[in-house]
């Protein structure tokens, strides 16, 4: 339902239902005409980035397809729709392929991983838990969406959010709290409207996150290159050590078993010897499983020249690449995701924040501060104005009662003192109080004063041509 919401149209092969309806991995990509490409044809297409998926075999490829459609959103991003998560051991086995391995393959290559939960069906099954664990090492890419949050009231939503964070904390072992977007990501009327403002703000944050992906794609690819280079270097140290420890003639099999069991100690030894961080080493258990099927005598010895080349690349070449990327980005127009739901909240009276905070009164003829000015005037005249103006000291005494920090009050003063004379007249004081109210309501202050907030007596008369 969230993809339907973002694209504002169905894609071929899509089916929405309360049960796990999708039994396939569907790559939703841009195409000049609507259509499906089956998995076996997809992995031999040199124009698509899926060739390496052929190693998962027919059981997977029969459950993999590409949906192409001419949608503007897909010009900037492609979406991988994963199958519905199952519960229980029997269903997991019946997939016929290593589901978590496939997820891991995609996780290493995508820019964003979105975990979807329904507010009224909060459950992390065994398979979902295993799936999340397969994203280990990709924590910076993960975002969580708590969807259909309008189906519960505020009190229930608070409990659901707490339960979700507790459940995720048990599965994802990171000290940081994951970013959870709460909302109702489909085009149906809200059942509970009391949290409408929260849902709008959360949807806007999610849109901004997705829209920033094309712009940061090059930096992320470079980041992945650095990560893989470090892993390759560590892998070379491990493999060469195992090769060096193997006997030349007898007892090879016993020595192999001993080395595999001693792998944690070998890791520590290599860390000390080559000054490598423990975080750069592959997972011990997984490495032990992979080494069981390998012939250690066929491993290569360490090649210091290649290690030196990698170190040189990480120390020198990456820095110049980064400067090239930033230079290229500054010369190119900002890439953003457009179309679908992304265009629905960009302009007009239903844009995010329209009519709120600083933007309140932007399309009104009357000065928006005027409605509260009588109350502000009462305070103004208690501050002993001289010639219709109060000094900065008098204004400060009143402004600090808001308990806002001096850095914020200083910005408000700068915006409110329209003529820059270091004093405030009744309109400027009313404006300062209005800006304080905006800040106390949780909105941000503008960098410069918008034209609709400029006090009427400080507005420049319009020049008319004769």
C-alpha angles and dihedrals in degrees: 000000000000092000090049087052095049097043095036089217139068120259123217111275093021121138126170122203142137092255124065094282101168112076094169140065104246120195105205108203141161118272135163090240136023117264150117130252115199120231099252091054091042096058093054094049107105091200092062125070095230104089095110091059090077089086090072090068137221096308088066098035090056086058096047128083143155121232114202125193137157098252121146093221090060092057087075104029139023122213128215110205108201124207121270112274116253132210125223135034097266095060092047092054092046091065088080095214137065100274095186093049090054091048090050091051091054093041091058091054106037127086098221134024115201119196110201125208130176113226092222096043103045109170136134105204125198091262093048089050090051090046092053090048089055087063090064111139091026096077093127090062096052123103126170126219119199098200131194090026089153089074091074130052124245096268093048091045090055090054093044091051091049092048091049093051090048092050093046091048089061093050103036109053100203128124091224121082113240118243108253119195112206120202151094106276102191134078096254125115114269114258093204112031097182092096097042095120091050092050092050093050092047093048089050091052091050091048091050090050093051094041092055093057099087091049093053097038096102093050091048091051089051089049090053090049091054091047092051092046091054091047092049090051093051090045089055091053092050095046094045091049091052090048092050093050095052117104116242098229123000136033097025096143094049091046090050091054091047093050092048091051090046094050095112089054091046089054091054091047092051091046090057096041098049100024094240124161116248088232091067094063122094119247110284098224094047092047091050090052092050093047092055090076097042130098104227093198090066092057118111126244120244115281107206092194092060092047088050090051091053091048090049091049092050094044101042117007097051092057092055091045090053092052090048091052093049090047091050092047092052091052095047126071114259109272113224134169110253136181133044117043091345091074093047095075102037105084144014129038092312094059116119112280094005109155092008133106112339091357092061111116094013093131097038125101094217121073105261093220091059094082092063096032096099090061091046091048091058089057091042094057092049088061092068102244117206116212089351095306137096124215125245091253092055092046091048092055090058098038095053090060085077087068090224114146119264092248090062095041089050090055091048090050091051091051095044098046092077097172094040095229094133092247135087128227121204094274094046090048091050089050091051090052090048091052090048089053090050091052093046089052088060101257127130124250120240123247091232129018112267115236094245091059096051107112112253094241090054097050117111113241114250113252112230121202115236 
